Amino acid sequence: MASIPIDYERIVQEVYEAVLHLGDTAVDVGAHLGRHTIPLARCVGPAGRVLAVEPLPACREDLQRRLMNECRELLGAVQIVPFALSDQAGAGKLVVAEDILAHSGLRETPYPVPTRINHLAVQLETLDELCCEMDALHYVKLDAEGAELHILRGGAATLERFRPVVGFEFGTFSNREFGVEPADMARFWAELDYHVYAITGEQFGEAEFECRARVRDIWDYVAAPGENGTLNRRISRVLNRPRVNWLAVRAQLNHANDHAEVGADVPPLRRFRGPLWPVARGMARLFLLAARLITIPQRLFNHSLLFALEQLIADLEKTERACHQQDRHVQEMHDRLEALEHEVARLHEQRADAFIARRES
């Protein structure tokens, strides 16, 4: 089998699971079918808020159904927003890739597979306008098929005001359709004093980001406010911790499952030539039927083994999630302890200053 890429979407999820708390607020720009909307809602809980921005009506309907079926208790925390974001408000036109809806956007971009193209009139808004009545914003997920920098420029005031963590995609081919180069995105984050991390864990300056974006071997990045050292350390730890590539594990398991029934079917027989062809055909059929009977124990063993592996993988994934949650709680306690130590040190300094002032008086 060909090598399976790392499941970067899972790492994106691990980042916001480490960043968000119950009651927080997040925005999912390009919600599609809710791959991240639903986990985001679970992170912030019923007391939190998730704005799911999705301009495609069909995707909004599917997302609403998923919310009803999978997390009805969180319906009040999720608001589905039916317009597209850009750097200016107004009327716009969405390029709909009918056969790969996830690649629909405000420009026609190079698509991974051939697709039919249609156009849909949409309302454009800015991130600043979307968030103008918010009291806080902790995380933004941004996947807009090349329009990411335009959306960020339309939300610059929001980023300055709330300093959220931003998970964003950047692919040179798509962004060039919007007249955006890697240097433009790198400069934007530098001017806002944000630190940028690749999904693979490296922290990039402007030059490193520009170089890596031109290589195009990754598309996912995380930006965190530079003044928040605790938050940056937490994100770096999440991105750099060892992990299992469950996408590859499940692909291998599916491959094994496809071949578990080997020997179960009698293949079609070729038409023999010559006067003895009925005898030859009959003998071949008997031989294949006998082989089918002989391989029954092997097939039963294959299915039993695959069932056991599927259960084991499910348990391991569950354990991994529990460990990540425990790590998060431990880190939060460590951060609180650091904050308390700083507060105690500050109080000691104030007390010492007051004591010296009394002695001098």
Secondary structure, 3 states (H helix, E strand, C coil): CCCCCCCHHHHHHHHHHHHCCCCCEEEEECCCCCCCHHHHHHHHCCCCEEEEECCCHHHHHHHHHHHHHHCHHHHHHEEEECCEECCCCEEEEEEEECCCHHHCECCCCCCCCCCCEEEEEEEEECHHHHCCCCCCCCEEEECCCCCHHHHHHCCHHHHHHHCCEEEEECCHHHHHCCCCCHHHHHHHHHHCCEEEEECCCCEECHHHHHHHHHHCCCCEEEEEECCCHHHHHHHHHHHHCCCCCHHHHHHHHHHHHHCCCCCCCCCCCCCCCCCCHHHHHHHHHHHHHHHHHHCHHHHHHHHHHHHHHHHHHHHHHHHHHHHHHHHHHHHHHHHHHHHHHHHHHHHHHHHHHHHHHHHHC
